[in-house]
Amino acid sequence: MSETMQRVYEYLATHGVEFGINLVAAILIFVIGRWLAKLVSRVIEKLMLRSKVDKTLCGFVRHLSFFLLLIVVIIAALEKLGVETTSAIAILGAAGLAVGFALQGSLANFAAGILMIIFKPFNVGELVEIGGKLGVVEEIEILTTSIISPDNIRIIVPNSQVTGGSIMNYSATGKRRVDLVVGVSYEDDLKKASEVIRRVLAEDARVLKEPAATVAVSELGDSSVNFVVRPWVKVEDYWGVYFDITEKVKLALDANGITIPFPQTDVHIKDGELKKA
């Protein structure tokens, strides 16, 4: 037997049993530690759910706590094997810092997602305008928010854009105001026109009694006297009322002999000269 083989044999005879015991202990630490990490993370999730914390945040905290606990378990198992973990932890820290710089945008979206889940500026199913996009909220995730536009397009908005700008929540109060402008001729009876418009609003069951609708003269225009017509409706009735009231007001004014004028130029001839008014 060569001298090298003799040394290997002597080393294994001296340290083999100890290494085997440490290896078994390391495996047990990893297996039991992994099981405990899962158990603890699930308990944390259940406690958060009982406290009525958002489900998305609960799931995220469960995964994050499991991941952090698993790192501790792996380090403990490596130390049992005699592996120097100090340098490994330093390397992991440096790698994490590098990854953080590389993923600045994603981290910003992540932080914004956490803030949105905690403070809840809007909920799933509400009509909002976020990141310059209008739609109904379909899903709020850690990095992005999905909305469905009025023409049924799914739009995914990064959360940093959501929290980085103004958020318009049209569903927060449950009511919306329909803004219409109706012009009538200067020759028509304004009181009668107002009564006709109010009657149209009163006959539509979707128009709310409170707050009361506004019908008022807002402008003496170049070609018409303009009324602002502002009924209040439920959020889900907005577009239906908008289109129906526009049509019904036009038909009702026609039926009552009230003219909706259009821009025009009056031409006057005086002393043989053509003049425009």
Rosetta blueprint (number, residue, H / E / L):
1 M L
2 S L
3 E H
4 T H
5 M H
6 Q H
7 R H
8 V H
9 Y H
10 E H
11 Y H
12 L H
13 A H
14 T H
15 H H
16 G H
17 V H
18 E H
19 F H
20 G H
21 I H
22 N H
23 L H
24 V H
25 A H
26 A H
27 I H
28 L H
29 I H
30 F H
31 V H
32 I H
33 G H
34 R H
35 W H
36 L H
37 A H
38 K H
39 L H
40 V H
41 S H
42 R H
43 V H
44 I H
45 E H
46 K H
47 L H
48 M H
49 L H
50 R H
51 S L
52 K L
53 V L
54 D L
55 K H
56 T H
57 L H
58 C H
59 G H
60 F H
61 V H
62 R H
63 H H
64 L H
65 S H
66 F H
67 F H
68 L H
69 L H
70 L H
71 I H
72 V H
73 V H
74 I H
75 I H
76 A H
77 A H
78 L H
79 E H
80 K H
81 L L
82 G L
83 V L
84 E L
85 T L
86 T H
87 S H
88 A H
89 I H
90 A H
91 I H
92 L H
93 G H
94 A H
95 A H
96 G H
97 L H
98 A H
99 V H
100 G H
101 F H
102 A H
103 L L
104 Q H
105 G H
106 S H
107 L H
108 A H
109 N H
110 F H
111 A H
112 A H
113 G H
114 I H
115 L H
116 M H
117 I H
118 I H
119 F H
120 K L
121 P L
122 F L
123 N L
124 V L
125 G L
126 E L
127 L E
128 V E
129 E E
130 I E
131 G L
132 G L
133 K E
134 L E
135 G E
136 V E
137 V E
138 E E
139 E E
140 I E
141 E L
142 I L
143 L L
144 T E
145 T E
146 S E
147 I E
148 I E
149 S L
150 P L
151 D L
152 N L
153 I L
154 R E
155 I E
156 I E
157 V E
158 P E
159 N H
160 S H
161 Q H
162 V H
163 T H
164 G L
165 G L
166 S L
167 I L
168 M E
169 N E
170 Y L
171 S L
172 A L
173 T L
174 G L
175 K E
176 R E
177 R E
178 V L
179 D L
180 L E
181 V E
182 V E
183 G E
184 V E
185 S L
186 Y L
187 E L
188 D L
189 D L
190 L H
191 K H
192 K H
193 A H
194 S H
195 E H
196 V H
197 I H
198 R H
199 R H
200 V H
201 L H
202 A H
203 E H
204 D L
205 A L
206 R L
207 V L
208 L L
209 K L
210 E L
211 P L
212 A L
213 A L
214 T E
215 V E
216 A E
217 V E
218 S E
219 E E
220 L E
221 G L
222 D L
223 S L
224 S L
225 V E
226 N E
227 F E
228 V E
229 V E
230 R E
231 P L
232 W E
233 V E
234 K E
235 V H
236 E H
237 D H
238 Y H
239 W H
240 G H
241 V H
242 Y H
243 F H
244 D H
245 I H
246 T H
247 E H
248 K H
249 V H
250 K H
251 L H
252 A H
253 L H
254 D H
255 A H
256 N L
257 G L
258 I L
259 T L
260 I L
261 P L
262 F L
263 P L
264 Q L
265 T L
266 D L
267 V E
268 H E
269 I E
270 K E
271 D L
272 G L
273 E E
274 L E
275 K E
276 K E
277 A L
